[in-house]
Amino acid sequence: MVTAMQTIIVTGAAGFIGSAVCRYLRANDLARVIGLDKMTYAANREALDALKNDKDFTLIERSEEHTSE
């Protein structure tokens, strides 16, 4: 029986904890991962270098502010 792999969204993906969660999920092939990060002072793109060629990992960087009026 083949089961579909889950997709998990990790916020703060380029931070210390978020990057560790992303690396763990992909290293153990537990889920596809969509990483979201605002890329502030705490973000570290190098923490995700191990995943840059992983087809089941996507990083979405959001640096602009969105406000509703």
FIDRENKE-785748 format. One record per residue: residue number from 1; x, y, z of N, C-alpha, C in turn. Coordinates in steps of 0.001 Angstrom, whole numbers. Example, Ala and Ser with C-alpha at 12.3 -4.5 7.8 and 13.67 -1.06 7.14 Angstrom:
seq / n.east / n.north / n.up / ca.east / ca.north / ca.up / c.east / c.north / c.up
1 / 13190 / -5690 / 7800 / 12300 / -4500 / 7800 / 13200 / -3300 / 7800
2 / 12850 / -2250 / 7080 / 13670 / -1060 / 7140 / 12900 / 30 / 7870
***
This chain:
seq / n.east / n.north / n.up / ca.east / ca.north / ca.up / c.east / c.north / c.up
1 / 837 / -1179 / 0 / 0 / 0 / 0 / 881 / 1241 / 0
2 / 639 / 2137 / -928 / 1395 / 3375 / -1032 / 588 / 4494 / -382
3 / 1221 / 5221 / 514 / 549 / 6352 / 1141 / 1198 / 7642 / 669
4 / 395 / 8683 / 571 / 911 / 9981 / 135 / 1713 / 10619 / 1265
5 / 2804 / 11260 / 885 / 3623 / 11946 / 1874 / 2949 / 13256 / 2260
6 / 2965 / 13570 / 3540 / 2405 / 14821 / 4025 / 3281 / 15986 / 3611
7 / 2666 / 17165 / 3537 / 3411 / 18408 / 3355 / 3238 / 19220 / 4631
8 / 4347 / 19649 / 5193 / 4337 / 20413 / 6438 / 4918 / 21794 / 6167
9 / 4261 / 22822 / 6713 / 4753 / 24193 / 6624 / 5475 / 24513 / 7924
10 / 6716 / 24988 / 7806 / 7513 / 25366 / 8976 / 7747 / 26867 / 8912
11 / 7221 / 27605 / 9887 / 7464 / 29045 / 9937 / 8770 / 29297 / 10691
12 / 9460 / 30354 / 10319 / 10767 / 30624 / 10913 / 11786 / 29588 / 10469
13 / 11664 / 29128 / 9231 / 12464 / 28010 / 8733 / 13965 / 28280 / 8697
14 / 14382 / 29519 / 8605 / 15815 / 29826 / 8546 / 16379 / 30175 / 9923
15 / 15556 / 30057 / 10950 / 16024 / 30299 / 12319 / 16659 / 29040 / 12895
16 / 17131 / 29140 / 14103 / 17846 / 28038 / 14757 / 16969 / 26793 / 14876
17 / 15801 / 26936 / 15474 / 14921 / 25788 / 15688 / 14231 / 25376 / 14381
18 / 13717 / 26347 / 13633 / 13019 / 26040 / 12391 / 13882 / 25282 / 11405
19 / 15142 / 25680 / 11270 / 16033 / 24993 / 10326 / 16321 / 23569 / 10790
20 / 16431 / 23373 / 12101 / 16655 / 22021 / 12628 / 15443 / 21133 / 12358
21 / 14244 / 21689 / 12489 / 13024 / 20928 / 12199 / 12982 / 20559 / 10714
22 / 13280 / 21513 / 9849 / 13293 / 21246 / 8406 / 14290 / 20162 / 8049
23 / 15498 / 20275 / 8576 / 16538 / 19277 / 8281 / 16137 / 17896 / 8803
24 / 15554 / 17836 / 9991 / 15139 / 16565 / 10578 / 14054 / 15897 / 9731
25 / 13036 / 16672 / 9376 / 11938 / 16114 / 8582 / 12422 / 15559 / 7251
26 / 13322 / 16286 / 6584 / 13802 / 15834 / 5282 / 14845 / 14722 / 5415
27 / 15713 / 14787 / 6404 / 16732 / 13748 / 6569 / 16096 / 12383 / 6817
28 / 14939 / 12391 / 7474 / 14239 / 11153 / 7787 / 13093 / 10876 / 6815
29 / 13001 / 11675 / 5758 / 11977 / 11523 / 4718 / 10574 / 11409 / 5312
30 / 10287 / 12276 / 6290 / 9004 / 12223 / 6996 / 7913 / 13044 / 6321
31 / 8297 / 14079 / 5571 / 7303 / 14953 / 4940 / 7975 / 15842 / 3920
32 / 7169 / 16328 / 2959 / 7620 / 17443 / 2130 / 7558 / 18668 / 3025
33 / 8470 / 19605 / 2843 / 8528 / 20760 / 3729 / 8486 / 22055 / 2918
34 / 7598 / 22936 / 3326 / 7572 / 24307 / 2820 / 8024 / 25170 / 3982
35 / 9167 / 25807 / 3832 / 9709 / 26664 / 4879 / 9394 / 28120 / 4585
36 / 8829 / 28795 / 5561 / 8528 / 30221 / 5441 / 9436 / 30987 / 6390
37 / 10007 / 32081 / 5913 / 10812 / 32913 / 6807 / 10794 / 34357 / 6350
38 / 10703 / 35257 / 7302 / 10701 / 36690 / 7021 / 12123 / 37209 / 6792
39 / 13117 / 36391 / 7109 / 14532 / 36713 / 6916 / 14938 / 37973 / 7681
40 / 14664 / 37960 / 8964 / 15079 / 39059 / 9841 / 16476 / 38762 / 10387
41 / 16862 / 39448 / 11433 / 18191 / 39292 / 12037 / 18470 / 37857 / 12488
42 / 17425 / 37105 / 12833 / 17616 / 35745 / 13360 / 17748 / 34694 / 12264
43 / 17469 / 35054 / 11035 / 17508 / 34091 / 9938 / 18939 / 33809 / 9497
44 / 19165 / 32581 / 9094 / 20488 / 32161 / 8633 / 20296 / 31204 / 7454
45 / 20430 / 31710 / 6241 / 20238 / 30871 / 5048 / 21182 / 29669 / 5028
46 / 22368 / 29829 / 5580 / 23354 / 28740 / 5597 / 22855 / 27536 / 6390
47 / 21954 / 27761 / 7342 / 21418 / 26658 / 8140 / 20583 / 25708 / 7285
48 / 20160 / 26176 / 6108 / 19347 / 25356 / 5203 / 20115 / 24888 / 3971
49 / 21424 / 25128 / 3938 / 22235 / 24742 / 2780 / 22118 / 23256 / 2446
50 / 21977 / 22431 / 3446 / 21884 / 20988 / 3212 / 20626 / 20615 / 2427
51 / 19656 / 21519 / 2380 / 18382 / 21229 / 1718 / 18226 / 21905 / 364
52 / 19211 / 22671 / -70 / 19013 / 23474 / -1276 / 18812 / 22645 / -2541
53 / 19250 / 21389 / -2578 / 19027 / 20530 / -3745 / 17958 / 19474 / -3494
54 / 17248 / 19612 / -2394 / 16201 / 18655 / -2040 / 14906 / 19048 / -2746
55 / 14412 / 18192 / -3620 / 13202 / 18506 / -4391 / 11954 / 18565 / -3521
56 / 12012 / 18034 / -2313 / 10860 / 18049 / -1413 / 10960 / 19129 / -344
57 / 11837 / 20113 / -571 / 11942 / 21262 / 330 / 11842 / 22541 / -498
58 / 11001 / 23451 / -43 / 10847 / 24759 / -689 / 10964 / 25840 / 377
59 / 11798 / 26840 / 136 / 11914 / 27974 / 1041 / 11238 / 29176 / 406
60 / 10338 / 29776 / 1147 / 9670 / 30999 / 704 / 10110 / 32116 / 1636
61 / 10793 / 33095 / 1056 / 11283 / 34235 / 1832 / 10320 / 35396 / 1681
62 / 9884 / 35938 / 2784 / 8985 / 37090 / 2757 / 9645 / 38206 / 3557
63 / 10033 / 39262 / 2888 / 10689 / 40355 / 3586 / 9850 / 41620 / 3614
64 / 8811 / 41679 / 2785 / 8003 / 42889 / 2767 / 6865 / 42804 / 3788
65 / 6451 / 43941 / 4238 / 5349 / 44030 / 5200 / 4022 / 44087 / 4487
66 / 3041 / 43391 / 4997 / 1694 / 43427 / 4452 / 753 / 43949 / 5532
67 / -11 / 44943 / 5188 / -984 / 45459 / 6142 / -2345 / 45515 / 5467
68 / -3369 / 45363 / 6258 / -4719 / 45482 / 5718 / -5281 / 46820 / 6148
69 / -5978 / 47454 / 5257 / -6523 / 48779 / 5568 / -8011 / 48728 / 5647
***
